[in-house]
Amino acid sequence: MPLFLKVPRFTLRLPVIQLRVLALSYSLIEGGPLGDKLGKISYENQFLAAASGGSVCKSSIKFDTISDYVITEDEIKALIQRSEVVYKAIEAYLLANIDACN
């Protein structure tokens, strides 16, 4: 059963967490960057071991628009940059708190 998280600015739907392959799929379904043009944004992330140590995140983002709205390349870039800010913050926290996941 999917998990729904409600925080003050947006709602996430977390239907898939696969720990064996370190994959996470979730959708932003309310609030935040959706505005009146996007119905939802779906994210798929897979974390792989890097040859040099550490990990690599492969991400896929799907934008579902409302009505016949066509999302522009600049809007896509801005939304991706917002996602990157979150990943960088998580990375910084984990590097500063190595035992956080133990």
C-alpha positions in Angstrom: 0.0 0.0 0.0 1.4 3.4 -0.9 2.5 5.8 1.8 1.3 9.4 1.8 3.3 12.1 3.5 1.6 15.4 4.2 3.9 18.3 5.1 2.9 22.0 5.1 3.9 22.8 1.5 3.3 19.6 -0.5 2.1 16.0 -0.4 4.2 13.0 -1.6 3.1 9.6 -2.6 5.7 6.8 -1.9 4.5 3.7 -3.7 7.8 1.9 -4.1 10.9 1.5 -2.0 13.2 -1.4 -3.1 16.0 -1.9 -0.6 17.7 -4.8 -2.4 18.4 -2.7 -5.5 18.4 0.6 -3.5 15.6 2.2 -5.5 13.0 4.7 -4.6 10.0 5.9 -6.6 7.7 8.7 -5.4 5.3 11.4 -6.7 4.7 14.9 -5.7 0.9 15.1 -6.0 0.0 18.4 -4.2 1.5 21.8 -3.6 5.1 22.8 -3.8 6.3 23.4 -7.4 3.2 22.0 -9.1 1.3 25.3 -9.3 -1.7 25.3 -11.7 0.2 23.7 -14.6 1.4 20.4 -13.3 -0.8 17.6 -12.0 2.1 15.6 -10.5 5.8 15.1 -10.7 7.0 11.4 -10.5 10.6 10.6 -9.5 12.4 7.3 -9.9 15.9 7.0 -8.2 18.3 4.1 -8.2 21.5 4.2 -6.2 24.4 2.3 -7.5 27.9 1.6 -6.2 30.5 3.8 -7.9 33.8 2.3 -9.0 35.8 4.9 -7.0 33.7 4.2 -3.8 30.6 6.0 -2.7 27.5 5.9 -4.9 25.9 7.2 -8.0 22.2 8.2 -8.2 20.4 7.6 -11.5 17.2 9.7 -11.6 14.2 9.9 -13.9 11.6 12.6 -13.6 8.2 12.5 -15.3 6.1 15.7 -15.4 2.3 15.2 -15.8 0.8 18.5 -17.0 -2.8 19.7 -16.5 -4.9 20.0 -19.7 -2.9 20.7 -22.8 -0.2 22.7 -21.1 3.3 22.2 -22.6 6.1 22.5 -20.1 9.1 24.5 -21.4 12.8 23.4 -21.3 13.5 26.3 -18.9 10.8 25.1 -16.5 12.1 21.6 -16.6 15.7 22.8 -15.8 14.4 24.9 -12.9 12.5 22.0 -11.4 15.5 19.7 -11.8 17.7 22.3 -10.1 15.3 22.4 -7.1 15.6 18.6 -6.9 19.4 18.8 -7.0 19.4 21.2 -4.1 17.6 18.6 -1.9 20.0 15.9 -2.9 23.0 18.1 -2.2 21.6 18.9 1.3 21.0 15.2 2.0 24.5 14.4 0.8 26.1 17.1 3.0 24.2 15.8 6.0 25.2 12.2 5.5 28.8 13.1 4.9 28.8 15.1 8.2 26.9 12.4 10.1 28.4 9.1 8.8 26.6 7.0 11.5 23.2 8.5 10.7 22.1 5.4 8.7 23.5 2.7 11.0 
